[in-house]
Amino acid sequence: MPYVELKDGNKMWYIEKGKGMPIAFIHGFLGSSWLFEKQADYFGKWYHAMAFDHLGHGKSDKPDNVSYALPQLAANLDYAISKLIGEEKFVLIGHSMGGMISLLYATTPKFAKRMKALVLMSTAPKLKNPGLDEYVKSLRSGKMRLSDRSLMETVFVALCFQSKYAKEHKDLVKEFVDLTMLNKEQVGLATMYSIVDDYNVENKLGTISVPTLILTGDKDVFIPPESSKLMHEKIKNSELKVLTPSVGHMIQFEATEQYHKALLDFLKKSS
């Protein structure tokens, strides 16, 4: 079975396709490797493509007695990748919360030395979205719950997908919600608190030296494009691509061809 066992005995699920330079796709908040199944198939034609379920997510173990803070998820990732590819360098590709975990990884020296290149998708060095404040407050107080399907179908879908795309891809969005609903409330809240209360690598961006591709949708309302522009300014060896027109947070779905071309061009240069 495609599981990798961590130091504490808990197991992380992963998918992998192909051979060649290792590339690792890292999903975001309440997500799973499902979000990158198409990319694993596509890029597996040229590379050793892997996609992981963070502990507590997807098909990975969901223990109640572990930390789901972002630094711990980054450490889990490092351990899992090391067990699969040894000391071989790899390209880290993180989306949204997965991009935040990737930034923590890239700004931690003992991890950063493992990296060949970095791809940051729809993410930020610090969450800055005043529009989310009321939702966060309601979740903290218990007035809202992540296990409320109506909340997922309205607020979360609207944050993740442009309305036109969501209307035209109802089956995909339903599957997205179905899989999101499999998450435990405590895991979602723990990662949310870690993002909102503790996560900030703005002052460390200048330490990233590997080639970096920054991708964002022009109409991302979850993590606005301004965050990507800031990262581009502070990460020396970076390039920024804004995907258009009217592309939201889930760029690998909403702008698949643009996304694949930008990533493939970057990976070819990084090989």
C-alpha positions in Angstrom: 0.0 0.0 0.0 1.3 3.5 -0.7 1.9 4.7 2.8 5.0 5.9 4.4 5.5 5.4 8.2 6.6 8.4 10.2 8.9 8.4 13.3 5.9 8.2 15.6 4.4 5.2 13.8 1.6 7.2 12.1 1.3 6.7 8.4 1.1 9.2 5.5 -0.7 8.3 2.3 1.0 9.3 -1.0 0.6 8.8 -4.7 3.5 8.6 -7.1 3.9 8.3 -10.9 6.8 8.2 -13.2 10.6 8.3 -13.0 13.2 11.1 -13.1 13.7 14.2 -11.1 11.6 14.0 -8.0 8.8 16.6 -7.7 6.4 16.7 -4.7 2.9 18.3 -4.7 1.7 19.5 -1.3 -2.0 20.3 -0.8 -3.7 23.0 1.2 -6.3 23.6 4.0 -8.8 20.7 4.3 -7.4 19.1 1.1 -5.7 15.9 0.1 -3.6 14.5 -2.7 -6.8 14.3 -4.8 -6.2 17.9 -5.7 -3.1 16.8 -7.6 -4.1 13.5 -9.1 -4.3 15.0 -12.6 -0.9 16.6 -12.1 0.7 13.4 -10.9 -0.5 11.7 -14.1 0.6 14.5 -16.4 4.0 15.3 -14.9 4.7 11.6 -14.2 5.4 11.3 -18.0 8.7 13.1 -17.4 9.4 13.2 -13.7 9.0 11.2 -10.4 5.8 12.9 -9.3 4.6 12.5 -5.8 1.6 14.0 -3.9 1.1 13.5 -0.2 -1.9 13.6 2.2 -0.8 15.5 5.3 -1.2 13.6 8.6 -4.9 14.0 9.5 -6.0 14.5 5.9 -7.2 12.3 3.1 -6.2 8.7 3.5 -3.4 9.4 6.0 -3.7 8.4 9.7 -5.8 10.8 11.8 -4.5 10.6 15.4 -6.0 12.8 18.1 -2.8 13.2 20.1 -0.4 14.9 17.7 0.3 18.5 16.6 -1.1 19.7 13.4 0.8 22.9 13.5 2.4 23.8 10.1 6.0 23.3 11.3 5.2 19.8 12.3 3.5 19.1 9.0 6.7 20.4 7.3 8.8 18.0 9.5 6.5 15.1 8.6 6.9 16.0 4.9 10.7 16.0 5.2 10.7 12.6 6.9 8.4 11.1 4.4 10.3 12.3 1.4 13.6 11.2 2.8 12.2 7.7 3.2 11.1 7.6 -0.4 14.0 9.2 -2.2 16.9 9.3 0.3 19.1 12.4 0.0 18.2 13.1 -3.6 17.2 16.7 -4.2 13.6 17.5 -5.3 11.3 20.2 -6.4 8.8 21.3 -3.8 5.4 22.4 -5.1 3.0 23.8 -2.5 -0.6 25.1 -2.9 -2.3 27.5 -0.5 -1.6 26.1 3.0 0.7 23.6 1.3 2.6 26.7 0.0 2.9 28.0 3.5 4.3 24.6 4.6 6.7 24.8 1.6 7.8 28.2 2.7 8.5 27.0 6.2 10.4 24.1 4.6 12.4 26.4 2.3 13.3 28.8 5.2 14.5 26.1 7.5 18.2 25.4 6.7 18.3 21.7 7.5 15.3 21.2 5.1 16.2 23.8 2.5 19.4 22.0 1.5 17.3 19.1 0.2 15.5 21.4 -2.4 16.4 21.7 -6.0 13.7 24.3 -6.7 10.5 25.7 -5.3 7.0 26.4 -6.7 4.5 28.5 -4.7 0.9 28.3 -5.8 -1.8 30.7 -4.5 -0.1 31.2 -1.2 1.4 33.8 1.1 4.3 34.4 3.6 1.6 35.6 6.1 -2.1 35.3 5.7 -3.5 38.8 5.0 -7.2 38.7 4.1 -9.4 41.0 6.3 -12.4 39.4 4.6 -11.7 36.1 6.5 -11.6 37.7 10.0 -15.3 37.2 10.7 -15.3 33.6 9.6 -12.2 32.9 11.8 -13.9 34.5 14.8 -17.1 32.5 14.2 -15.1 29.3 14.0 -13.1 30.1 17.1 -16.3 30.8 19.1 -18.1 27.7 17.8 -20.8 29.7 16.0 -19.6 28.1 12.8 -18.3 24.6 12.3 -16.1 23.2 9.6 -18.4 20.1 9.6 -21.3 22.2 8.5 -21.8 21.2 4.8 -23.8 24.3 4.0 -20.8 26.4 5.1 -18.5 24.4 2.8 -20.9 24.6 -0.1 -21.2 28.4 0.1 -18.3 30.1 1.9 -15.5 27.6 1.3 -16.4 26.9 -2.4 -16.7 30.7 -3.0 -13.2 31.2 -1.6 -11.7 28.4 -3.6 -13.4 28.7 -7.0 -14.6 31.5 -9.2 -18.4 31.4 -9.4 -18.5 30.8 -13.2 -16.1 27.8 -12.9 -18.1 26.4 -10.0 -21.4 26.7 -11.9 -19.9 25.0 -15.0 -18.2 22.2 -13.0 -20.9 21.1 -10.4 -19.8 17.5 -10.3 -16.2 18.4 -9.6 -17.2 20.9 -6.9 -19.5 18.4 -5.3 -16.6 15.9 -5.1 -14.4 18.6 -3.7 -17.0 19.3 -0.9 -17.6 15.6 -0.3 -13.8 15.0 0.3 -13.5 18.2 2.4 -16.3 16.9 4.7 -14.2 13.9 5.6 -11.9 16.1 7.6 -12.1 16.1 11.4 -13.1 19.4 13.0 -10.1 19.4 15.3 -7.6 19.0 12.5 -9.1 21.8 10.5 -9.2 24.1 13.5 -5.6 23.2 14.5 -4.2 24.0 11.1 -6.3 27.2 10.9 -5.0 28.4 14.3 -1.5 27.6 13.2 -1.9 29.7 10.1 -3.7 32.7 11.7 -1.8 32.8 15.1 1.7 31.6 14.4 2.6 31.6 10.7 4.8 34.4 9.3 7.9 34.0 7.2 7.9 37.5 5.6 11.3 38.4 7.1 12.8 35.1 5.9 12.0 35.2 2.2 15.4 36.7 1.4 17.0 33.5 2.6 15.5 31.4 -0.2 18.1 30.9 -2.9 16.8 28.1 -5.1 15.0 28.9 -8.3 11.4 29.8 -7.4 8.2 29.9 -9.5 5.3 31.9 -8.0 1.9 31.3 -9.5 -1.4 33.0 -8.7 -4.9 33.5 -10.2 -5.7 37.1 -11.1 -9.1 36.8 -9.2 -8.0 34.8 -6.2 -10.2 36.0 -3.3 -8.8 33.5 -0.7 -5.2 34.6 -0.9 -5.1 37.7 -3.1 -2.4 38.1 -5.8 -0.7 40.9 -3.8 0.9 38.2 -1.6 2.5 36.6 -4.6 3.8 40.0 -5.8 5.4 40.6 -2.4 7.1 37.2 -2.5 8.4 37.9 -5.9 9.9 41.1 -4.7 11.7 39.4 -1.8 12.7 36.1 -3.2 15.8 36.9 -5.3 15.8 34.0 -7.8 12.0 34.1 -8.5 9.6 34.5 -11.4 6.0 35.4 -11.1 3.2 34.3 -13.3 -0.4 35.6 -12.9 -2.9 33.3 -14.5 -5.8 35.0 -16.3 -8.6 35.8 -17.1 -10.8 35.4 -14.0 -8.8 32.6 -12.4 -9.4 31.9 -8.7 -7.6 30.1 -6.0 -7.6 26.6 -7.5 -5.4 27.4 -10.4 -4.6 23.7 -11.2 -8.4 23.3 -12.0 -9.4 26.6 -13.3 -6.4 27.2 -15.6 -5.1 23.7 -16.1 -3.4 24.3 -19.5 -1.7 27.6 -18.4 -0.7 26.0 -15.1 0.8 22.9 -16.8 2.7 24.9 -19.3 4.2 27.3 -16.7 5.2 24.5 -14.4 6.6 22.3 -17.2 8.7 25.2 -18.6 10.0 25.8 -15.1 10.8 22.2 -14.4 12.7 21.8 -17.7 14.9 24.7 -16.6 15.4 23.2 -13.2 16.4 19.7 -14.4 
